[in-house]
Every structure is written in structure tokens, then in C-alpha cells.
Amino acid sequence: MMSNVTKNRAARSRSLKKRGSLSSLSSHEFWRKELQGRTKDSLSTVSYMDEPSQHDDGSPRLTVHLENTYQLGPTKHFPVVTVNHILKDVLTNYLQEEEYEPELCRQMTKTIAEVIKARVKDLMIPRYKLVVIIHIGQLANQSILIGSRCLWNPKSDNVSSYIFRNTSLFALANVYAVYLE
């Protein structure tokens, strides 16, 4: 038993053989002839996978060509002190009265990271890629070592870090700013 898709493909193949060779048609002529006589509902089954330069509406995709800037260094450096103030403000506001609960802290790391990333992006520092990492753990007379390693250019890339503690938890926030050449 053939599926509807297989039947449609077979019928389309037969109709193409009747109309002429597929290779003799340009891609636009092919789709124009292929779509003639179809209803709007049947258009959703047409795939443009073979032709990546076409949108679903049939209009050609515009490509943007950017010129090289030849700018090898930042015009405005990453403001570490300002970002440290943002980290302190966000961590204090979100975690000042919180008690350590593993599930809550898991959700809070995601929320805090998004808030910090949004606030740092609001500084409008051009051409920097931001990576925000948050660690939250319980304070219970234990020891923890957190290390990170990056490969970067010390002339243009930077990091900002802040540690927060209350009676039941600690939080470490790092913002890595990597300059895009």
C-alpha cells in the first residue's frame, strides 16, 4: 500500500515526463509549472530543500555582504568595574534572603545568568561575546575549588567575577568577555 506522499511524488514524476525534461527547465520555471493548478492547502507540501535560495513565498533570499573592518582591537574596552557592580547588585538582590535548596538554586542559576547577561548587554559594548557562568552551593563547612581556563588575547579579552555569601549559601558569578575580531 502506497502512502499519499509516495502517490503524489509518482504523479508529479509522471506529469514532469509529459511536460518535458526536468533539466531543460530553470529552477524558477520548474516551480512555477509545478505549482500551477494547486490549491493553497496543497502548497504546504512543497519542499524547497533542493533550492536553498528560495523562501516559502517564492521570493529570492537577499544576501548581505559585509565589508572587512580591519579593526584588530576594541575601540571601547570591557568595563570590569561596572560589570562587577552589576554582579554584586544582581546576586545581592536575588540571593540575600534565600536558603539553600538544590532545586531552587538550579533554577536561580539560570535566571541570574540571564539577568546578568541582559544587564551587561545593555552597556552596549561593541564586538564582545559574553559568557556568563553562575555557581551556587551550600555553606556547610566544606571546601570547594572552582577553576576555569580560557584561551584568549590578554590585550582585548577580560573577565569579571564576584563572590556572594549569606548564612546558608554561596554564589560565584563570572562574566567572560571575548573580543570578536
C-alpha positions as CSV (number, residue, x, y, z in Angstrom):
1,M,0.0,0.0,0.0
2,M,1.5,3.4,-1.0
3,S,1.3,6.4,1.2
4,N,-0.2,9.7,0.0
5,V,3.3,11.3,-0.2
6,T,4.6,8.4,-2.4
7,K,1.5,8.7,-4.7
8,N,1.9,12.5,-5.0
9,R,5.6,12.0,-5.9
10,A,4.8,9.4,-8.5
11,A,2.1,11.5,-10.1
12,R,4.4,14.5,-10.1
13,S,7.1,12.5,-11.8
14,R,4.6,11.3,-14.5
15,S,3.4,14.8,-15.1
16,L,7.0,16.1,-15.4
17,K,7.8,13.4,-18.0
18,K,4.7,14.5,-20.0
19,R,5.8,18.2,-19.8
20,G,9.4,17.7,-20.9
21,S,12.8,17.2,-19.4
22,L,13.4,18.5,-15.9
23,S,17.0,19.5,-16.8
24,S,15.7,21.8,-19.6
25,L,13.7,23.9,-17.1
26,S,15.3,26.6,-14.9
27,S,14.5,26.3,-11.2
28,H,12.0,29.2,-11.3
29,E,10.2,27.7,-14.4
30,F,10.1,24.4,-12.7
31,W,8.5,25.7,-9.5
32,R,6.1,27.9,-11.5
33,K,5.0,24.9,-13.6
34,E,4.9,22.6,-10.6
35,L,2.7,25.0,-8.6
36,Q,0.2,25.7,-11.4
37,G,-3.2,24.3,-10.7
38,R,-2.6,23.6,-7.0
39,T,-4.7,24.9,-4.2
40,K,-3.4,26.9,-1.3
41,D,-3.7,24.0,1.1
42,S,-1.6,21.7,-1.1
43,L,1.2,24.3,-1.2
44,S,2.3,23.4,2.3
45,T,3.6,20.0,1.0
46,V,6.1,21.7,-1.4
47,S,9.7,21.5,-0.1
48,Y,12.4,24.0,-1.0
49,M,15.1,21.8,0.4
50,D,16.7,21.4,-3.1
51,E,16.8,25.1,-3.6
52,P,18.1,26.9,-0.5
53,S,17.9,30.3,-2.1
54,Q,14.1,30.3,-2.1
55,H,11.7,31.2,0.7
56,D,8.3,29.7,1.2
57,D,6.7,32.7,-0.5
58,G,8.8,32.2,-3.7
59,S,10.7,35.5,-3.4
60,P,14.5,35.2,-3.7
61,R,16.6,35.5,-0.5
62,L,18.6,38.6,-0.1
63,T,22.2,38.0,0.9
64,V,24.1,40.6,3.0
65,H,27.8,41.1,2.2
66,L,29.8,42.8,4.9
67,E,33.0,44.6,4.3
68,N,36.1,43.9,6.4
69,T,36.7,46.4,9.1
70,Y,40.3,45.5,9.6
71,Q,39.8,46.5,13.2
72,L,42.0,44.3,15.3
73,G,41.4,45.8,18.7
74,P,38.5,47.1,20.6
75,T,37.6,50.8,20.4
76,K,36.0,50.5,23.9
77,H,37.4,48.1,26.4
78,F,35.3,45.9,28.6
79,P,34.4,47.8,31.8
80,V,35.3,45.3,34.5
81,V,34.5,47.7,37.4
82,T,31.0,48.4,36.0
83,V,30.3,44.7,35.4
84,N,31.5,43.9,39.0
85,H,28.9,46.3,40.3
86,I,26.2,44.6,38.2
87,L,27.2,41.2,39.5
88,K,27.1,42.4,43.1
89,D,23.7,44.1,42.6
90,V,22.1,41.1,40.9
91,L,23.5,38.5,43.3
92,T,22.5,40.5,46.3
93,N,19.0,41.2,45.1
94,Y,18.3,37.6,44.2
95,L,20.0,35.7,46.9
96,Q,20.1,37.9,50.0
97,E,17.2,36.2,51.8
98,E,17.4,32.8,50.1
99,E,18.0,29.5,51.9
100,Y,19.9,26.7,50.1
101,E,17.5,24.3,48.3
102,P,19.0,22.3,45.4
103,E,16.1,22.6,43.0
104,L,15.5,26.3,43.7
105,C,19.2,27.1,43.3
106,R,19.3,25.2,40.0
107,Q,16.5,27.4,38.7
108,M,18.1,30.5,40.2
109,T,21.4,30.0,38.4
110,K,19.6,30.1,35.0
111,T,17.6,33.2,36.0
112,I,20.5,35.0,37.4
113,A,22.7,34.2,34.4
114,E,20.1,35.6,32.0
115,V,19.6,38.8,34.1
116,I,23.3,39.4,34.3
117,K,23.8,38.8,30.6
118,A,20.9,41.2,29.8
119,R,22.3,43.9,32.0
120,V,25.8,43.7,30.6
121,K,24.4,43.8,27.1
122,D,22.6,47.0,28.0
123,L,26.1,48.6,28.4
124,M,26.3,48.4,24.6
125,I,29.9,47.2,24.4
126,P,30.6,46.5,20.7
127,R,32.0,43.3,19.4
128,Y,32.3,41.3,22.6
129,K,30.9,37.9,23.1
130,L,29.7,37.3,26.6
131,V,29.8,34.1,28.6
132,V,28.1,34.1,32.0
133,I,28.7,31.3,34.4
134,I,27.0,31.0,37.9
135,H,27.8,28.5,40.6
136,I,25.6,28.3,43.7
137,G,26.4,25.9,46.6
138,Q,25.6,25.2,50.2
139,L,27.6,26.7,53.1
140,A,28.2,23.7,55.4
141,N,31.9,23.9,56.5
142,Q,33.0,22.1,53.3
143,S,35.7,23.1,50.9
144,I,35.3,23.6,47.1
145,L,37.7,24.6,44.4
146,I,36.3,26.0,41.2
147,G,38.7,26.6,38.3
148,S,38.3,27.8,34.8
149,R,40.6,28.1,31.9
150,C,40.3,30.1,28.7
151,L,42.4,30.8,25.7
152,W,42.2,34.4,24.8
153,N,44.1,37.6,24.0
154,P,45.0,39.5,27.2
155,K,45.1,42.8,25.3
156,S,41.4,42.7,24.4
157,D,39.6,39.9,26.4
158,N,38.7,40.2,30.1
159,V,36.8,38.6,32.9
160,S,34.7,40.0,35.8
161,S,34.0,37.9,38.9
162,Y,32.1,38.3,42.1
163,I,31.5,36.0,45.1
164,F,28.4,36.3,47.3
165,R,27.7,34.7,50.7
166,N,24.8,34.6,53.1
167,T,24.1,32.4,56.0
168,S,23.2,29.2,54.0
169,L,24.7,29.5,50.5
170,F,27.5,31.0,48.4
171,A,27.4,32.1,44.8
172,L,30.2,32.7,42.3
173,A,29.4,34.7,39.1
174,N,31.9,35.0,36.2
175,V,31.4,37.1,33.1
176,Y,33.9,36.4,30.3
177,A,34.2,39.0,27.6
178,V,35.9,37.7,24.4
179,Y,36.5,40.2,21.7
180,L,35.4,39.2,18.2
181,E,37.9,40.4,15.5
